[in-house]
């Protein structure tokens, strides 16, 4: 019995569980590290740029794919790495690093820490949701034609395992001309009386369209009138290309679940993510958790499953130096201000779209209106059938780093981030104009 309790104390200390206070020797102090940077002046975009190790020979419009870390995040990762190397029982000050990350995430996204599941990526978060949400016989899943592989594959695999019916709706025909009324109207017609999951993406990485999630949530709420809780349609959002780029919190959007990696627009540690949710009682965990609630459940032999986000956080050994540094990324964004971040990203994106719209051989796929777009700008270039060719030429000939959309019908894509400048945007416009 004592041996069992000792084992439980170790697991709940944090290295395996990521939570709790260390019950053995005090952890070794971790030296600080990371690349030096001048103090952040949150109201100065040049100061914000200076927090990143940016290339001096090129302008990066693909930084959202796997973002660079600002200085404070680099320092936090290095501090935790050295601490873990020095002492395997290392825990940061406070002794509950996972909880500290949940608290930082909740301050940023809204809601309570108990609503935040910690993941490794958006893909993991979506898999936990779409594989775990309980479906009664006859209930179906509604998604869209515009979603990424992570959503479509997670739902296909759910179908393979359970036979769940999955339907798709096209929310718009021409992305550049998409409207709130069109999107909301098509969703309204597609939701059925037995629809349990509505799986959508906040910002489409295929076109740059930003869905009007608030209005879509109102449509779902209308469909839920008169339904019992077990029959209520749950609005689940892949938020990765809005999270860190737009100022809306999860509760502002009105969704039931929001999954996102933190290593894109938020500039957080690579291999980290969250799922915010307000209906965890509707989900069955897919991966065992190493949180305290899980061990309480395990050791006490309770038949009652805990309903806490901690219980849904996948267990196992992690890159803890990255996970525990995620709080620094949330703090960095909050220091600048979510509204200012959104305004800057959209200001640069609007400048980019305006410049590209004047180029005869370029066709924008992304709406010009900021209300239906974020930081992604997607386009076709006449005479260039393969966007990979355009990406290569932009980099080699003009020192502009772009990307292509990972879909069957691929487009050239640029993304404006807080690392870019108006001058870089103008350079990018000239470079795209030179593509013939």
C-alpha positions as CSV (number, residue, x, y, z in Angstrom):
1,X,0.0,0.0,0.0
2,X,2.8,2.4,0.9
3,X,4.6,1.6,-2.3
4,X,1.4,2.3,-4.2
5,X,1.0,5.7,-2.5
6,X,4.6,6.6,-3.2
7,X,4.1,5.8,-6.8
8,X,1.0,7.9,-6.9
9,X,2.8,10.8,-5.3
10,X,5.5,10.6,-8.0
11,X,3.1,10.5,-10.8
12,X,1.1,13.4,-9.5
13,X,4.3,15.4,-9.0
14,X,4.4,16.7,-12.5
15,X,7.0,15.0,-14.6
16,X,4.6,12.2,-15.6
17,X,1.4,14.0,-14.7
18,X,2.4,17.6,-15.4
19,X,0.6,18.7,-12.3
20,X,1.0,18.8,-8.5
21,X,3.8,19.6,-6.1
22,X,7.1,17.7,-6.0
23,X,7.1,15.6,-2.8
24,X,10.8,14.7,-2.9
25,X,13.9,16.8,-3.0
26,X,13.5,20.5,-4.1
27,X,14.0,20.9,-7.8
28,X,17.2,22.3,-9.1
29,X,17.1,26.0,-10.1
30,X,17.2,26.4,-13.9
31,X,19.5,29.0,-15.5
32,X,17.9,31.3,-18.0
33,X,18.8,31.2,-21.6
34,X,17.7,32.1,-25.1
35,X,18.8,34.7,-27.6
36,X,19.0,38.3,-26.3
37,X,16.5,40.9,-27.5
38,X,15.8,44.5,-26.5
39,X,13.0,45.0,-24.0
40,X,9.5,44.8,-25.6
41,X,7.8,48.1,-26.3
42,X,4.3,46.8,-26.9
43,X,3.1,49.9,-28.8
44,X,6.1,49.8,-31.2
45,X,5.9,47.3,-34.1
46,X,9.7,47.6,-34.7
47,X,10.2,46.5,-31.1
48,X,7.8,43.6,-31.6
49,X,9.8,42.5,-34.7
50,X,13.0,42.8,-32.7
51,X,11.7,40.0,-30.4
52,X,12.2,37.5,-33.2
53,X,15.3,36.1,-34.9
54,X,14.2,37.2,-38.4
55,X,16.2,36.6,-41.6
56,X,17.8,39.8,-43.0
57,X,18.0,38.5,-46.5
58,X,14.3,37.7,-47.1
59,X,10.7,38.7,-46.2
60,X,8.8,35.8,-44.6
61,X,5.1,35.5,-45.5
62,X,4.9,31.9,-44.4
63,X,5.8,32.4,-40.7
64,X,2.3,31.1,-39.7
65,X,3.1,27.6,-40.8
66,X,5.5,26.9,-37.9
67,X,6.1,30.2,-36.3
68,X,9.3,31.6,-34.9
69,X,9.4,32.0,-31.2
70,X,9.7,35.5,-29.7
71,X,12.6,36.0,-27.2
72,X,10.6,35.4,-24.1
73,X,9.3,32.1,-25.4
74,X,12.8,31.0,-26.4
75,X,14.0,32.0,-22.9
76,X,11.3,30.0,-21.2
77,X,11.9,26.9,-23.3
78,X,15.6,27.0,-22.6
79,X,15.0,27.5,-18.8
80,X,12.8,24.5,-18.7
81,X,15.1,22.4,-20.8
82,X,18.1,23.1,-18.6
83,X,16.0,22.5,-15.5
84,X,15.0,19.1,-16.8
85,X,18.5,18.2,-17.8
86,X,19.8,19.2,-14.4
87,X,17.2,17.4,-12.3
88,X,14.6,14.9,-13.6
89,X,12.3,16.1,-10.7
90,X,12.6,19.7,-11.9
91,X,9.4,21.7,-11.7
92,X,9.0,25.4,-12.4
93,X,8.3,27.8,-9.5
94,X,4.8,27.0,-8.2
95,X,5.0,23.3,-8.8
96,X,2.0,23.0,-11.1
97,X,3.1,23.9,-14.7
98,X,0.2,22.4,-16.6
99,X,-2.2,24.3,-14.5
100,X,-0.2,27.5,-15.1
101,X,-0.5,27.0,-18.8
102,X,-4.3,26.4,-18.5
103,X,-4.6,29.6,-16.5
104,X,-2.7,31.6,-19.1
105,X,-4.7,30.0,-21.9
106,X,-8.0,30.8,-20.2
107,X,-7.0,34.5,-19.7
108,X,-6.3,34.7,-23.4
109,X,-9.1,32.7,-24.9
110,X,-11.7,33.2,-22.2
111,X,-13.6,30.9,-19.9
112,X,-12.0,28.9,-17.0
113,X,-8.8,26.9,-16.8
114,X,-11.0,23.8,-16.1
115,X,-12.3,24.1,-19.7
116,X,-8.8,23.9,-21.3
117,X,-7.4,20.7,-22.6
118,X,-3.6,20.7,-23.4
119,X,-2.7,19.0,-26.7
120,X,0.3,18.8,-29.1
121,X,-1.5,20.3,-32.1
122,X,-4.8,21.2,-33.7
123,X,-4.9,17.8,-35.3
124,X,-4.7,16.1,-32.0
125,X,-7.4,18.3,-30.6
126,X,-9.8,17.6,-33.5
127,X,-9.1,13.9,-33.2
128,X,-10.0,13.9,-29.5
129,X,-13.2,15.7,-30.3
130,X,-14.4,13.9,-33.4
131,X,-13.4,10.6,-32.1
132,X,-14.7,11.1,-28.6
133,X,-18.1,13.0,-28.9
134,X,-20.9,10.6,-28.0
135,X,-23.3,9.8,-30.8
136,X,-26.7,8.2,-30.3
137,X,-28.1,5.8,-32.9
138,X,-29.4,7.9,-35.9
139,X,-27.4,11.0,-35.0
140,X,-25.2,12.4,-37.7
141,X,-22.2,14.7,-38.2
142,X,-22.2,17.8,-40.5
143,X,-19.0,19.2,-41.9
144,X,-18.1,21.3,-44.9
145,X,-16.4,20.8,-48.3
146,X,-13.8,23.5,-47.3
147,X,-12.2,21.8,-44.3
148,X,-8.7,20.5,-44.1
149,X,-7.4,16.9,-44.0
150,X,-7.3,16.9,-40.2
151,X,-11.1,17.4,-39.9
152,X,-12.1,15.2,-42.9
153,X,-9.8,12.3,-41.8
154,X,-10.8,12.5,-38.2
155,X,-14.4,12.1,-39.2
156,X,-13.6,9.4,-41.8
157,X,-11.8,7.4,-39.2
158,X,-14.8,7.9,-36.8
159,X,-17.0,6.5,-39.6
160,X,-14.6,3.5,-40.1
161,X,-14.9,2.7,-36.4
162,X,-18.5,3.4,-35.7
163,X,-20.4,3.7,-38.9
164,X,-21.3,7.3,-38.0
165,X,-23.0,9.2,-40.9
166,X,-21.0,12.2,-42.0
167,X,-22.5,14.8,-44.4
168,X,-20.8,17.8,-46.1
169,X,-22.2,21.2,-47.1
170,X,-20.6,23.8,-49.4
171,X,-20.9,27.1,-47.7
172,X,-20.0,29.3,-50.7
173,X,-19.2,28.8,-54.3
174,X,-16.8,31.6,-55.0
175,X,-14.6,32.3,-52.0
176,X,-13.8,35.9,-52.9
177,X,-17.5,36.7,-53.1
178,X,-18.6,34.8,-49.9
179,X,-21.0,36.6,-47.7
180,X,-22.4,36.2,-44.1
181,X,-25.9,35.6,-45.4
182,X,-24.8,32.9,-47.9
183,X,-22.7,31.0,-45.3
184,X,-25.4,31.2,-42.6
185,X,-28.2,30.3,-45.0
186,X,-26.5,27.2,-46.4
187,X,-25.7,26.0,-42.9
188,X,-29.3,26.5,-41.8
189,X,-30.5,24.3,-44.6
190,X,-27.9,21.6,-44.0
191,X,-28.5,21.1,-40.3
192,X,-30.8,18.1,-39.8
193,X,-33.0,17.2,-36.8
194,X,-30.5,14.5,-35.7
195,X,-27.3,16.5,-36.4
196,X,-25.1,16.1,-33.3
197,X,-21.8,17.6,-34.5
198,X,-21.3,20.6,-36.7
199,X,-17.6,20.6,-37.6
200,X,-16.2,23.8,-39.2
201,X,-13.0,25.8,-39.6
202,X,-12.7,29.4,-38.5
203,X,-10.3,30.5,-41.3
204,X,-10.0,28.3,-44.3
205,X,-6.4,27.6,-45.2
206,X,-7.5,26.8,-48.7
207,X,-8.9,30.2,-49.6
208,X,-8.3,32.6,-46.6
209,X,-12.1,32.9,-46.0
210,X,-12.9,33.6,-42.4
211,X,-16.2,32.1,-41.5
212,X,-18.7,34.2,-39.6
213,X,-18.7,31.8,-36.6
214,X,-20.8,34.1,-34.4
215,X,-23.6,34.1,-36.9
216,X,-23.2,30.3,-37.5
217,X,-23.5,29.8,-33.8
218,X,-26.8,31.6,-33.9
219,X,-28.0,29.3,-36.6
220,X,-27.0,26.3,-34.5
221,X,-28.7,27.7,-31.5
222,X,-31.9,28.1,-33.5
223,X,-31.7,24.4,-34.6
224,X,-31.2,23.4,-30.9
225,X,-34.5,25.0,-29.7
226,X,-36.6,22.4,-28.1
227,X,-33.9,19.7,-28.2
228,X,-32.8,17.7,-25.2
229,X,-29.2,18.1,-24.1
230,X,-28.3,14.7,-25.5
231,X,-29.6,15.7,-28.9
232,X,-28.2,19.2,-29.0
233,X,-26.0,20.0,-32.0
234,X,-22.4,20.9,-30.9
235,X,-20.5,23.5,-32.8
236,X,-16.9,22.5,-33.1
237,X,-14.3,24.8,-34.6
238,X,-10.8,24.3,-36.0
239,X,-9.5,27.6,-34.9
240,X,-5.9,27.5,-35.8
241,X,-5.7,30.2,-38.5
242,X,-7.8,32.6,-36.4
243,X,-6.3,31.8,-33.0
244,X,-3.6,34.4,-32.4
245,X,-4.6,36.4,-35.4
246,X,-8.1,37.5,-34.4
247,X,-9.1,39.0,-31.1
248,X,-12.3,37.0,-30.6
249,X,-12.4,34.7,-27.6
250,X,-14.1,31.3,-27.6
251,X,-17.1,32.5,-25.8
252,X,-17.3,35.5,-28.1
253,X,-17.6,33.1,-31.0
254,X,-20.4,31.1,-29.4
255,X,-19.1,27.7,-30.2
256,X,-19.0,24.6,-28.0
257,X,-15.4,23.6,-28.7
258,X,-12.5,25.4,-30.2
259,X,-9.3,23.5,-31.1
260,X,-6.0,25.2,-32.0
261,X,-2.3,24.7,-32.1
262,X,-0.4,27.5,-30.3
263,X,2.6,27.2,-32.6
264,X,1.2,29.2,-35.6
265,X,-0.2,32.7,-35.3
266,X,0.3,32.8,-31.5
267,X,4.0,32.2,-32.0
268,X,4.0,29.6,-29.2
269,X,6.3,26.6,-28.6
270,X,6.3,24.1,-31.4
271,X,4.2,21.0,-30.7
272,X,1.7,22.7,-28.3
273,X,-2.0,23.3,-28.6
274,X,-5.3,23.5,-26.7
275,X,-8.9,22.6,-26.9
276,X,-11.4,25.0,-25.1
277,X,-14.7,23.3,-24.4
278,X,-17.9,23.9,-22.5
279,X,-19.5,20.5,-23.0
280,X,-16.9,17.9,-21.9
281,X,-19.7,15.7,-20.5
282,X,-20.6,14.9,-24.1
283,X,-17.1,13.5,-24.9
284,X,-15.4,10.2,-24.1
285,X,-11.6,10.4,-23.6
286,X,-9.5,8.6,-26.3
287,X,-6.1,8.8,-24.7
288,X,-5.4,8.1,-21.0
289,X,-4.6,11.2,-19.0
290,X,-1.8,11.6,-16.4
291,X,-3.6,14.3,-14.6
292,X,-4.4,14.2,-10.9
293,X,-8.1,13.5,-11.6
294,X,-7.2,10.5,-13.7
295,X,-5.0,9.0,-10.9
296,X,-7.7,9.7,-8.3
297,X,-10.1,7.8,-10.6
298,X,-7.5,5.0,-11.2
299,X,-6.4,4.4,-7.6
300,X,-9.8,4.9,-5.9
301,X,-11.5,2.6,-8.4
302,X,-14.4,5.0,-8.9
303,X,-17.0,4.1,-11.5
304,X,-17.7,7.8,-12.1
305,X,-15.6,9.3,-14.9
306,X,-14.4,12.8,-14.0
307,X,-15.6,15.6,-16.3
308,X,-12.7,18.0,-16.3
309,X,-10.5,19.2,-19.1
310,X,-7.5,17.8,-17.2
311,X,-9.0,14.3,-17.5
312,X,-9.2,14.8,-21.3
313,X,-5.6,16.0,-21.7
314,X,-3.6,13.2,-23.2
315,X,-1.0,11.7,-20.9
316,X,2.4,10.3,-21.5
317,X,5.9,11.9,-21.5
318,X,5.9,15.2,-23.5
319,X,8.3,17.8,-24.6
320,X,7.6,19.5,-21.3
321,X,10.1,22.4,-21.9
322,X,7.8,23.4,-24.8
323,X,4.5,22.8,-23.1
324,X,5.4,24.7,-20.0
325,X,6.7,27.6,-22.1
326,X,3.3,28.1,-23.8
327,X,2.3,30.5,-21.0
328,X,5.0,32.9,-22.2
329,X,3.4,33.0,-25.7
330,X,0.0,33.9,-24.3
331,X,1.7,36.6,-22.1
332,X,3.5,38.0,-25.1
333,X,0.4,38.4,-27.2
334,X,-1.5,39.9,-24.3
335,X,1.3,42.4,-23.7
336,X,0.9,43.7,-27.2
337,X,-2.9,43.5,-27.0
338,X,-5.2,41.1,-28.9
339,X,-7.1,44.0,-30.6
340,X,-3.8,45.6,-31.8
341,X,-2.6,42.2,-33.1
342,X,-5.7,41.7,-35.1
343,X,-5.7,45.3,-36.4
344,X,-2.0,45.0,-37.5
345,X,-2.5,41.6,-39.3
346,X,-5.6,42.8,-41.1
347,X,-4.1,46.1,-42.0
348,X,-1.2,44.4,-43.7
349,X,-3.5,41.8,-45.3
350,X,-5.7,44.5,-46.7
351,X,-2.7,46.4,-48.1
352,X,-1.5,43.1,-49.7
353,X,-4.9,42.4,-51.2
354,X,-5.3,45.9,-52.5
355,X,-1.9,45.7,-54.2
356,X,-2.6,42.3,-55.7
357,X,-6.0,43.4,-57.0
358,X,-4.3,45.8,-59.4
359,X,-2.3,43.0,-61.1
360,X,-4.1,41.8,-64.2
361,X,-2.7,38.2,-64.1
362,X,-3.6,37.6,-60.4
363,X,-7.0,36.5,-59.2
364,X,-7.7,36.7,-55.5
365,X,-9.5,33.9,-53.8
366,X,-9.7,35.6,-50.4
367,X,-12.5,38.1,-49.7
368,X,-11.3,41.7,-49.6
369,X,-13.7,42.5,-46.7
370,X,-11.9,42.2,-43.3
371,X,-15.1,40.8,-41.8
372,X,-14.6,37.6,-43.9
373,X,-10.8,37.3,-43.9
374,X,-7.9,37.3,-41.5
375,X,-4.2,37.1,-42.3
376,X,-4.2,34.6,-45.1
377,X,-4.2,35.8,-48.7
378,X,-4.7,33.2,-51.4
379,X,-4.5,33.7,-55.2
380,X,-4.2,32.2,-58.7
381,X,-1.5,33.5,-61.0
382,X,-2.3,33.2,-64.7
383,X,0.3,31.2,-66.6
384,X,1.5,29.3,-63.5
385,X,-0.4,26.1,-63.2
386,X,1.6,24.8,-60.2
387,X,1.8,27.2,-57.3
388,X,4.9,25.3,-56.1
389,X,6.7,26.9,-59.0
390,X,5.6,30.4,-57.9
391,X,6.7,29.7,-54.3
392,X,10.2,28.7,-55.6
393,X,10.5,31.7,-57.9
394,X,9.4,34.1,-55.2
395,X,12.1,32.8,-52.9
396,X,14.9,32.4,-55.3
397,X,14.4,35.6,-57.4
398,X,12.8,38.0,-55.0
399,X,13.6,36.7,-51.5
400,X,9.9,36.4,-50.6
401,X,8.9,33.3,-48.6
402,X,5.4,32.2,-49.6
403,X,3.6,28.9,-49.4
404,X,1.0,26.9,-51.4
405,X,-2.3,25.6,-50.1
406,X,-2.2,21.8,-49.3
407,X,-5.4,20.9,-51.2
408,X,-6.3,19.2,-54.5
409,X,-6.8,22.6,-56.1
410,X,-3.8,24.4,-54.8
411,X,-3.3,28.2,-54.6
412,X,-0.4,30.5,-54.0
413,X,-0.7,31.8,-50.4
414,X,0.9,34.6,-48.4
415,X,0.2,35.3,-44.7
416,X,0.7,38.7,-43.0
417,X,1.9,38.4,-39.4
418,X,3.1,40.7,-36.6
419,X,6.6,40.0,-38.0
420,X,5.9,41.8,-41.3
421,X,6.1,45.4,-42.3
422,X,4.2,47.5,-44.9
423,X,7.4,47.8,-46.8
424,X,7.7,44.0,-47.0
425,X,4.1,43.8,-48.2
426,X,4.9,46.2,-51.0
427,X,7.9,44.1,-52.0
428,X,5.7,41.0,-52.1
429,X,3.2,42.7,-54.4
430,X,6.0,43.7,-56.8
431,X,7.4,40.2,-56.7
432,X,4.0,38.6,-57.5
433,X,3.5,41.1,-60.3
434,X,6.8,39.8,-61.8
435,X,5.5,36.3,-62.0
436,X,4.5,35.6,-65.6
